[in-house]
Amino acid sequence: MYISIDVGATNIGIAGSDSLKKPKLDFFAKIDIQDDYSKDLENITGEFKHISNLQGVTLGVPGILNEAKTQARTLNLKSWFGKNLKEDLESRLGCKVILENDAALAALGEGMYGNGKNKDFIFMIWGTGVGGTRIQHESGSIKYFPLEPGHDIIIKEGGREGSCGHRGDLESYTGGASVKKYYGKTADKLSDEEWDEVVSYFAKGIGMILETYPLDLIVFGGGVATRQPDKIERIQKEVQREFPSVGLTISALGENAALYGGFGLLALQEN
């Protein structure tokens, strides 16, 4: 069996599939994050310690990895920062473990199994933070290029400070944690007037992305996006004023996109 793990801001999704060609979530579990590195690893591996034929594991983490992709350097998991995550998991599981950025995995899943199949597009994760990845299909293969659109500066002077300490970037104005910090409530509780502000900021951020990567499709995943598809439609209207050919859509794989992407990455590694 193959295992795909998706580390979020507050919980960890774990799925298993017997096949990589057409992966199915043959089992699924969700556990809370303790931000205690040893306990979190014990809880993760405990969910599938009964499986004796592990063939490969992927783990998607928010934020950046070190160059060798053996350590997570995500700011919201302080106890994980700089730990030898790949080595520690491999020693516990006895099989190969691949680490990758969660937004990259979600994009890969969408590009292989979802709304982005056989298309070039930008995948945006809009949840607690804002992440992104560019997907390119070329000569029968798929390539992915992680981006950090959440840290693109959209307000250069006097910018708002976001949940991660950055000022004026897209995430500071639209990320779920920053929205809660600034408005004093979660995104689903915002008024229409408040949403007008968030939509305008996000459309500005997307415009900056499209100036660098002029693609016609942007696929959204993440909790804020998937639970409020009407807001994506509002952002699309704003974006199309300057980029009329660009379409915005919601991930076909929903909040499981990164889990499917984990299986997709294992499939690419085998080929």
N, C-alpha and C positions, 0 to 999 in steps of 0.2 A: 504494500500500500504506500501511496505518496501522501505527504502531509503539507498543507499550506497554512501558514500562520500570519495573521494580520494584526499588528499592534496599533491600537488607537490611542486616543488621549486618556480614556478612562477604563477601557476594557480591551480584551484580546480575543479575537475570533480564531478558532481552530477548525480546520476541515480536513477530511480524508477522502481520497478517491483511489479506486483500483485502476483507473485508466487515465492516461494523459491525452489520448486522441480526442475523446469527448468526455471531459471530466464531469463527474457528478459529485455532489456533496454527500458521499455515502455515510459520513457521520459529521456532525457539527456540534461544537461546544463554544460557549462564551464565558470567559472568566474576568473578574475584576483585576485591575492593576493595583498592586500594593506599593509600587515604587521602592521595593526592597529587592534588589537584584537576585539574591539567592532564593528568596521565597517565590518571586515571579517565575524563575526558571523551574523550580520544583513544581509549581502549579501548572505550568505549560506542559512539561514532560509527563506529568501525572495523568493528563487527559488521554494520552495514548500509549501508556507504558504496557498495556495489555497486547499491543500489536507486536508480533515477533518478526514480521517480514518487511520492515521499513526499507524502502528503496530510495528515498530522497525526501528532503525537507527544505522548504523555502520559508523565510521569515521576512515580512515587510515591516519596516519601521519608519515613523515620521522623521523628517529632517534629513540630515546628511550622514553618510558613512565615511570612514577613513578610506584612503586610496585603495587599500587592499581589500576593502569590503569585509572586514573581520570585526569591526567595532561600530556601535551605534553612537552617534554624537548628537542626540536629540535633547533639546533643552528641557522638555517637559518630563523627562525621565532621568532625574539627576543621578539616581543610584546606578543607572545603566551606563552613564557617560564614560567612554574610554575602556569599558570592560571588554575582555576577549570573548565576545558573545558567540562567534562562530565556533571557536575552539571548545568553549565550555559546553555548547549544545552537542557538538560532534562527540565529545568524550562521554556524554550522558546517553546519547542515542545510538552510537555505533554506526552511523551512516553519514554521508555527505550532507552538509547544510549550506544553503546559499542565502546570503543576506542581500536585500535590495531595498531601496526607498519605496515606501508604500504607494505614493502617487505613481511611480513608474510601473509598479506591478498592476495597479488598477487600470492604467492606460493599456498595458500589454494585454490584460484580460479582455478589455473592451475591443482592442484591435484584433484579437484572435477569435473571440467567441461572441462579441456583442455588436453594438450599433456602428462600430468603427471597422468591422471586418472588411478587408481589401480596400481601405480608404486611408488617406493621409489626413491627420487631424491633430488638434491640441486637446489633451485631456486635462480638465481642471477638477481638482478635489476642493470642494467648498464645505468645510465642516468647522471644527474648532479653529483651524487655521486655513490657509489657502496654499495649495500646491499644484504642480502641473508637470506634464510630460508631453513631448512631441513624438508622434508615431509616424513612421515612414515605411511604406511597403515598396520593396524594390526587388525585381527579378525573382519573384516568388518567395522572398523572405521578408521578415518584419524586423525593423530596428526601432529602438526607443532611445530618446535623448532627454534625460531628466532636466527640468527647468526649476527655477525658484520664482515664479510670478508673484507670489505673495510678498516678496521683498523688493519688487519694482516700486520705485518712488513715484507716487502720483501727485503728491503735494510737496513741493520742494522747500517752501519756507513756512515755518510755524506749523509743521505737520503734527498730527495727533500721535501720541505714543501708544503703541499697541501692547498686547499681552506679553510679547517677547522682548519689549524694550526698544524696538525699532520705532523710528518716527517717520510719518509721512508715506509709508508704504501701503500697498494694496491691502495687505492683511490687517493693518492697523485700523482700516476703515470698514472692512467687510468680514473678516474672520469671526467665527462664532464667539470666541472668547473675548475678542476686542469689542464686538457689538454689545455683549453683556456688560463689559467694563464701562463703556461709554454711555449706553442708554439705560443701564440698570435693569435690564431684562433680556430674556433670550430672544433669538431672532423670530420665533413664531408668535411672540407677543408684541412685536413692533406695530405701530400705527401705519396707515398708508403714507402719511407724510414722512415718517421716519424711513419707511421702505423706499420712498422716492430718493432720499439721500443715498442709501446703500446701493440702490440700483444704479444711480448716476456714477458713483465712485467705481463700481465694478465694471460698468461699461467703459469708463475711462481706462481702467487697467487692461481690459481686453483690447482696446484700440492700440495701446502701446505694444502689446504682444503681436498683434496682427501687422504692425508696421515692420516688425523684424521677421515674422513668419507668416507670409500672406497665404493662409490656407482658408478653405471655405467651410470647414466644419470644426465646431468646438463641442465636445461631449463633457457633460458635468456629472460628477459623482460626489459623494460625501453627504453627511446628514442634512446640512442646511439646504442643499440643492435638491436632493431626492424627496425630501418631505414637503417641499414647496415649489413644485414645478411651475406654478403661475409666475413666480418671480423670475424664472429663467426666460419666460416669454417676454416679460417687461424689459429685461436686460437686452434681449435680442432686438427689440424695437429700437432701443437706444443705439445699439451697435450698428444696425442696418442703416442708420442715417448717414454714416460715413463709409460703411462697408456693406452695401446692399446685397451682395451675393453670399454673405456669411450666414450659416445656419447654426443655431444652438439647440442642443437636445440633451435629454437626460440619459444616463447610462442604462442600457438594457439589463445590466447585471446588478444594478442597485448597490447596496452597501456590501455586496459580496464580490465586487469587481476585483479587489486586490487578492482575494482568495483564489479566484479563477486565474488571475495573472500569475500567481505563484505556481500553479500547475502548468501554465503556459511556459514559464521560464524553465521549469524542469524539462518540458518537452523539447524546447530549443537546445538545452544542454545535451540531451540525448541524441539529437540529430547531427 
